[in-house]
């Protein structure tokens, strides 16, 4: 499951970059940097705690991951990175609508509210079902609403 999701999780960060295409200014760049932080740090969580732990348990022949203290070590490092990545995602989810509001006005409000609220929930739940899964779906829906409310910039508009 973790190997299949490795290319999927970064799409939440990529969406911010796409929404901010053509935007300038400190808030736009801070949002891009935060989205990049999410992509790298949350990807590290998935690789370490998901793929690494799964490989360790399977290859060791341990009947249960609780039999291996190394699993706790991997989850400790992975969760630290993932938490930092989740906060980066929240920062991007706050900043991106603020930047897009300059272009689209208050039409961004429904997407912004859903995006910020869902990212806040994601911070506490990560991807763990059911709350984390619903939070990620909310983030995706918020990004779609932002995309629909903020038309793309025309060449040379900014």
C-alpha positions in Angstrom: 0.0 0.0 0.0 2.8 2.5 0.9 4.6 1.9 -2.3 1.5 2.6 -4.3 0.8 5.8 -2.4 4.4 7.2 -2.7 3.6 9.0 -5.9 0.1 10.0 -4.8 0.8 12.0 -1.6 3.0 14.6 -3.3 0.1 15.6 -5.6 -1.3 17.6 -2.7 1.8 19.8 -2.7 2.0 19.9 -6.5 -1.5 21.3 -6.6 -0.4 24.3 -4.7 2.4 25.0 -7.2 -0.1 24.7 -10.1 -2.6 27.0 -8.4 0.1 29.6 -7.8 1.5 29.5 -11.4 2.4 33.0 -12.4 1.9 34.5 -8.9 4.7 36.6 -7.5 5.5 38.0 -4.1 6.6 36.6 -0.7 3.4 34.9 0.2 3.3 33.0 -3.1 6.9 31.8 -2.6 6.4 30.9 1.1 3.4 28.8 0.0 5.5 27.1 -2.7 8.3 26.4 -0.2 5.8 25.1 2.4 4.3 22.8 -0.3 7.8 21.5 -1.2 8.5 20.9 2.5 5.3 18.8 2.8 6.3 16.8 -0.3 9.7 16.0 0.9 9.0 15.5 4.6 5.8 13.5 4.2 7.3 11.4 1.5 10.1 10.6 4.0 7.6 9.5 6.6 5.9 7.2 4.1 9.2 5.7 3.0 10.6 5.2 6.5 7.6 4.2 8.5 5.7 2.6 5.7 8.0 1.0 3.3 11.0 0.6 5.6 9.0 -0.8 8.5 7.1 -3.2 6.3 10.3 -4.5 4.7 12.0 -4.9 8.1 9.1 -6.9 9.5 8.8 -9.1 6.4 12.5 -9.8 6.1 13.2 -10.4 9.8 10.7 -13.2 10.0 9.2 -11.7 13.1 5.7 -12.8 13.7 4.6 -9.3 14.7 6.1 -5.8 14.4 5.8 -5.5 18.2 8.6 -8.1 18.4 11.1 -5.7 16.9 12.2 -2.6 18.8 13.6 -1.2 15.5 10.0 -0.7 14.3 9.5 1.9 17.1 12.7 3.6 16.1 11.6 3.9 12.5 8.2 5.1 13.4 9.7 7.7 15.7 11.9 9.2 13.0 9.1 8.9 10.4 6.5 10.5 12.5 8.8 13.4 13.4 9.3 14.1 9.7 5.7 13.5 8.9 4.5 15.9 11.5 6.8 18.6 10.2 5.5 17.9 6.7 1.9 18.1 7.8 2.6 21.5 9.3 4.2 22.6 6.0 1.0 21.5 4.2 -1.1 23.5 6.6 1.1 26.6 6.0 0.6 26.1 2.2 -3.1 25.6 2.7 -3.4 28.9 4.5 -1.1 30.9 2.2 -2.3 29.7 -1.2 -5.9 31.0 -0.8 -4.5 34.3 0.5 -2.5 34.7 -2.6 -5.3 33.7 -4.9 -7.7 36.1 -3.2 -5.8 38.9 -4.8 -6.8 37.5 -8.2 -10.3 36.0 -7.5 -11.6 38.0 -4.5 -13.8 36.4 -1.9 -14.8 33.6 -4.3 -12.0 31.7 -2.9 -13.6 31.6 0.6 -15.4 28.2 0.4 -12.3 26.4 -0.9 -10.1 28.2 1.6 -12.3 27.3 4.6 -12.5 23.6 3.5 -8.7 23.6 2.7 -7.6 25.1 6.0 -10.0 23.1 8.2 -9.1 19.8 6.5 -5.4 20.5 6.7 -5.7 21.3 10.4 -7.5 17.9 10.9 -4.8 16.2 8.9 -2.2 17.5 11.3 -3.8 15.5 14.1 -4.7 12.4 12.2 -2.2 12.1 9.3 -3.6 9.6 6.8 -5.0 7.1 9.4 -8.5 6.1 8.7 -11.2 7.2 9.0 -10.4 10.8 10.0 -7.1 11.2 8.1 -8.6 9.8 4.9 -11.5 12.2 5.2 -9.1 15.1 5.9 -7.2 14.3 2.7 -10.4 14.1 0.7 -11.3 17.5 2.2 -7.9 19.0 1.2 -8.4 17.7 -2.3 -12.0 19.1 -2.5 -10.7 22.5 -1.2 -8.0 22.6 -3.8 -10.6 21.9 -6.5 -12.8 24.6 -5.2 -9.9 27.0 -5.3 -9.0 26.0 -8.8 -12.6 26.7 -9.9 -12.8 30.0 -8.2 -9.5 31.5 -9.3 -9.1 31.5 -13.1 -5.5 31.1 -14.4 -3.4 34.2 -15.0 -3.1 35.4 -18.5 0.4 35.7 -19.9 1.9 38.9 -18.7 -0.9 39.7 -16.3 1.3 40.1 -13.3 
